[in-house]
């Protein structure tokens, strides 16, 4: 039997065991095998990490570094990510159950994120402002200090990059808390950052449970900023815990996004794109378009074609280059998705395909075939609650007004798509749908140059683009009086 690697905490440029020496296994979703034993941080470990990051911020070795040099280090991180792309992709594929082709694309996106903020470092500035007083009025953009970055398990390195790169670009120091089931890529990235020349202590990684390590991080008095991505329920708790010391908070939470398909849509393009808008990453995506709203004249044709394509999806081993959908993250999460399908069945929805546990070579993994439901309405739980799995509900609508009404009938407002060849309609509907991001004739939510985030219970604050830098800095106004 092969020896299982030990992965320690990354604090101050060192890999160390936790204070009490406890570890927990990290599993491969495709096989159920143990990938590594990972240190479980205690509150004392979190305190050590925060004080290390705070000391590095206070000594100015990162914050006061010349902006060009800071940008060059971020660019070197991007370059190293590209050099080590296959290694990182293998980690994401094995630890997260992602098809290897998708994992490779995600690693490229992480490199692009660091490269983008490497270029942004020396383009962040304040202003001089004409004032009524006799003197000079100006503003500066100041780093916050220690930033706690809490990352989910569905896109571990991509979302970590969205948080780490802009935080470092502003001169902050960071502590990353990856999800307990997918910590390996964040630890690997911390090693690469050191190799790129990032000062020790500027980028730390705490692994362990949210109830212990996460809570200690969120409530630590020296943490100035929290950026959390995860469920709405946990996000509420993070916000409440952060309120005690008035921490700055950004939250990217749940979603139940709509995919609105009008009768004039190009169905050839729409069906293939819509397939991956809901089944990519086995549906474990907060931007998943899991509510399909289809204009009634094309409803039957769309459903037939979509179901036929769903049945051909290759569900299989993530290491297979031809795999289109891998396993779910854990057996417990698969059971949660199956429970939602049972609820849908009980509500009277009609399952046209999917929702089965494959046997044979896939029997040991957390696999589930993609499911399609019709005969649904907005009041059903499977139309209102985030299932976070490969399940889509398809409902007809009559006309533009009803499409908007159905799309907005949700507590969430993260992402979505609409399909039409009528540009006037596209603009009207895009402005009317209550969501932070919306794609026309596309299923793409992520553009590194543009703000990413939601409305309503999908969160507050934004990631990506130059806008993200505002959430990792504060304005300082300075007035100099004339003598």
N, C-alpha and C positions, 0 to 999 in steps of 0.2 A: 504493500500500500504506500502510495506517494506521501511524502511529508507535507503537511499543510503549513503554508507560510504564516508568520506572525506579522501583523501590521500595527505599528505603534502610533501614538499620537504625534502630530507634527507641531512642535512648540519651539520657537526660538531657533529654528534651523536644525533641530535634533529630532530623531524618532525615539520616543520613550514609551515605556509601559505606563499604565495608569497607576495612580497612587496606591490602590489596593490590589493591583496585579490582575484584575478580572478581565476576561476576554469573552467574546461571543462569536459564534460561527457566522460566516456569510456564505450563502448558498448560490448555486447556479440554477436559475429557474427551469432550464431545459432538461436537467438531469436530476436535480435534487441533491447533487454532490456538494461537499463543503469546498469552497474556494480558498478561504483564509480564516484565521482566527484574528479578530480585530479588538484592540484595546477598548475598554468601556470607561469613558471618562467619568470621574467623580466631580463633585462640586469643587473640591480642592484643585483638581486638574484644570477646571475652567477658570478658577481664580488665577492660577499660574499663567495660563495662556493670555488672559485679559491683561494682567499686569505686565507681561512681556510685550504685548502689542502696544500697551499704553507707554511703556518706557521707550520703545522704538519711535513712537509718534512724537513723544516729548523731546527726544534728543535731536530731532530735526534731520537725521541722516537720510530719511526718505522725503518727508514733507518739504524740507528746504533744499533738496537737491535741485540743480538747475533743470528747468523743464525739458530741455533737449535731452539731457542725460536720462531723465525719468522715462521719456518717450522711447529712447533707445533700448532701455531694459525691457519695456513692454513689448517692443518689436522683437527682441531676442526671444522672449517667451513665445511669441507667435511663431517664430522660426523653428524653435525647438519642438513645438506642438506638431508642426508639419513634418519635421524630421522623424519624430517618434509616433507618427499618425497610426501606423499599423498596430503598434503595441497598445496605444490608447484605445483604438477601435476594438481590439480583441478584449480588453478589460470591460468596455461598455457592453459588448455583445454577450460575454459570458456572465457578467454580474447583473445586467439588466434584462437579458433575454431578447435583445434586439437583433433582427437580421443583420448580418455582418455588413451588407451593402448600405443599410441605413446608418449603422454605427460609423462607418467611414465618412459618410456625408456629414454627420454631426460633428466629428472631430475637425473637419474642414471649417465648419461654421464657428467652432471655438477659436481656431487660429485667426479667422477673419475678425472676430470680436476684439481680440487683443490688438490686432493690427489697426483696427479702426480707432481704438482709444489711444494707441501709441501716437497716432496722428493728431488726436484731439488735445493732447496735453498742453501744447503751447498755443492753443487757440481759445483758451478759457481766460476771460479777463473781466474786469469791472469797467466802470464808466466815469467820466467827469461830467458833472451835472450843472447846468446853469441854475444858480440859486438867487434868492432875493437878498441874502446876507452879503456883507462885504468880505469876500474871501473865496476860497476854492472848496467845492463840494465834490467828493469822489466816493466810489465804492470799490471794494475788494471782494474777491471770492475766496473764502477761507475753508480749508478742510475741517471736517467735524471731529475726527479723532479715531477711536476704535469702532469699527463697524462689524456687527454680528450678522453674518450672511447664512441664512437657513435654507437649505436646498432640498427639493423633493427627490423621490426615487425614479420618477418617470423619464426625466432628461437630466441625469446627474451632472454631466460635465458642461453641457450647453448652458443650463441655467446658472451653474456656478460661474461660468465665464461672463454671463450677463451682469452679474453682481460684482465679481472680483475686479474686472478690468476697469470699469468707471470709478470704483472706489479707490483703487490704487492710482489711477490717473489724476485724481484730485489731491493726492498726497496723504490719504488716510492709511491706516493699517487695518488689517482684516483678520477675522476669525471665521472660518467656514465650518458650519455644522452640517455635514451631509446626512442624508437619510440613513438610518441604521442598517437597512438592507442593501444599500448601494454606496458604500464609502470609498471604494478602491480607487476610482478615477480621480477624486479630489486629492487623495494622498499622493498619487503619482504626479499630479499637476504641481503640488507644493514642492516636490523634489525638482521638477523642471524649472520652477521659478528661482530656486536657489542657484541652480546651474547657470541661469541667465544673468545672475548678478544682483537679484533682489536682496536687499539687506535682510539679515536674519531677524526674525521677529515681525517682519512686515506682513507676512502671510502665514497663518497658523491654521491647523485643522484639528478639530475636536470631534472624535467619534464616540458614539454611544446613544443612549436612549433620549428621546425628547423629554420625557418626564424628569430625568435627572440632569443630563448635560444641557439640553435645550432650555429648560427652566432656569438653570443657574446662569446661563449666558444672557437670557432675556432680562433677568432681574439684576444683573451685576451693575453696580453704580458707576463704573468706569466705561461702560459701553454707551456710546453716544447715539448710535444709529442701528436700527434693526431692519433688515430686508428679508421678508419671509415669503416663500412660495409654498403653498400647500392647500389643504382643505379650508373651507370657510369656517367650519366649526373650530379648528385649531387656531386659525387666524384671529378669531374673536378673542380667544384666550391670550394670544400673544399681545394683542393690542391692550387688553386689560392689565396684563402684567407690566407692560412698558409704561403705562400711564403713571405709575408711582414715582418715577424719576424723570418724567417728561422727555422720554426718548423720542427721537425722530423715527417714524415707522413708515415703511412701504409694504404693501400687502398685495400679492398676486394670488388670487384664490380660485374657487371653483368656477365651473362653467356648464352651460347646457345650450350650446350655440345652435342657431338655426341655419339651415341651408335652404334658401328660398329659390325655387326653380319655376320660372315663368314659362308660358307655353311657347314662346319664341326662342327658347334656349337651344344651343347647339348640343344635342344630347350625346353625340359621340364623345365630345370633349368633357361634358358635364359628368357623365356616368363614371368615367375612369378617374377623374379628379375627385369626385364625391366619394368614391370607394375608399380612397386613401385618406380623405378628410375625416373619416370616422373609424377606419380600421388600422391606420398607421399606429405603430407602437401598441398593437392589440387594443386600440381604443383607450389606452391609458394616457390621455392627453386632455388638459383642461380646455384646449381650444377645439376639441373634437366636435364636429358638426353632427351631433347625435339626433337632432330633430330635423327631419326633411319635410319641408312644406312644398307641395307640388301642385301647380295650377291644374284644376280638374280636367280640362280637355286632354292633357297628356299624361294624366295620372296612371292609367292602366298600362300604357306603353312603358312609362318610366319604371314602374314597379317590376314589370316582367323582365325588362332588360337589366335592371340593377340586381335582381335576385339571381338571374342567370350568371352574371359576372361574379357575384359574391360566392356562388357555389364553386367557381373555378379557382378561387384564391388558394395559393399554395401555403398551407399552414405546416410549419415544419421546423427542423433544427436551425437555429440562428446561424450556424456555421456554413450552411448550404447557401451558395450564392443565389440560388433560385427561390429561396424562401421569401414570401411576401409578408407573412405574419408569424411571429414567434409566440412563445408562451406568455402567460400573465406572470406577474412578479412573484407571487407566493401562492401556495395552496389556499390560504385563508382568503386572499383577495379573489381568487377564482370562485370560491364558495359564495362570497358577497355578490358577485356578478350573477351567478346562478340563482341566488335568492331573489334578485331583482327580476329575473326572467320569470320565476315562479309567481311573483307578484303580478307581473304583466299578464301572465296566463290567467290568473285569478280575476283580474280586472276586466277580462273579456277581450283583450287584444289578441290578434291572430298572428301566430309565429309561422312565417313562410319557409324559413330555413334556419339552420344553425343552432347554436347553444348546446352542442354535444361535446363530450369528452372523448377525444380520439384514443384508440388503442394501439396495439402494435409497438413500433419503435418509439412512439410518442407517449406511451402510457406512464412513464416515470416523470414526465415534466408537467408543468402547470398549463397545459394546452386547453383551448376551447375554440370551437369553430364559430365563425362570425354569424350573427343572427340578424334577421330582418323581421320587423313587426309592422302590420297594418291594422285597420279597425281600431285606431287609437284616437283619443281626444285630449285636449289640453289639461283636463282635470286629472288624468291618470298619473300615478306616481312615476311610472317609467317615462313620462313626458316632462315631469317637473324636477325630478331628483337626478343628481349626477351619478350615473352608474359606473363610469370610469372603466369600461370594458368594451368589447367588440359587439355592441348592440345598437341598432338604429331603428327609430320609429318613423314611419312615413305617413303623412296626413295630407289630404287634399285641401285646397282653398279656392275661393271664388273671388278673383279680382285683387287689385293692389291694396285696397283698404283692409281687407280681411287678412291678407298676407302680413301686413305690418302689425295688425292686432294680435295674430297668433305668435309672431316672432317676439313681440314684447311681453307676452304672457309668461313671464319667467322672473324669478328672483335674481337671476344672474344676468350679466351683460358683458361677456368677455370678448367673444369673437363672432364670426359668422361669414356666410357667403350669400351672394345672390347671382342668379344667372338670367340674363336677358340681353337681347341685341338692341334694345331701345335705351339710348343713353339718357334721355330725359327721365324715364322711369327709374333707371339705375341711380341717378342722382337723388331723385325724390325719396326713394326707398332707403338709400344709404343714409340720408340725413334723418329719416324718421325712426330707424331701428335703434333701440337703446343699447348700444354696445360700444366697447372701446376700440374695436378694430373690425373692419368689414372688407371683404374682397369681392370684386365684381368679376365674374367669369373666371374665377380662380379659387383655390382653396388654401392659399398661402396667408398665414398670419404673421410670419416672422420676417422682418426686414431690419437689419442691424441699424440702418440709417434713420428709422422711424420709431416713435414711441410705442411701447408695448405695455398694455395694461387694460383694466376693465372698469365698468360702471356698476352701480348697484352692489349686490353682494359678491361681485367678482373682485372687489378689492379697491385699493386707492394707491396713488402714485404711479410712476411709469418707469420702465426699464428700456434700454436701448436708445440709440440716437443721442444727440447732444442733450436732450431733455433729461436723460438719466443722471448727468453730471449735477443737475440742480438738486437732486435728492441726496447727493454725497457732499454737499457744500452749503455754506450759508453766506449771505451778503453781510458785509460790514461797511457801514457808512462812516466816512471820515470828513470832518470839516476843518479847514485851516484858515483861520482869520488873518486878514491883512493887518499888518501893524499900522 
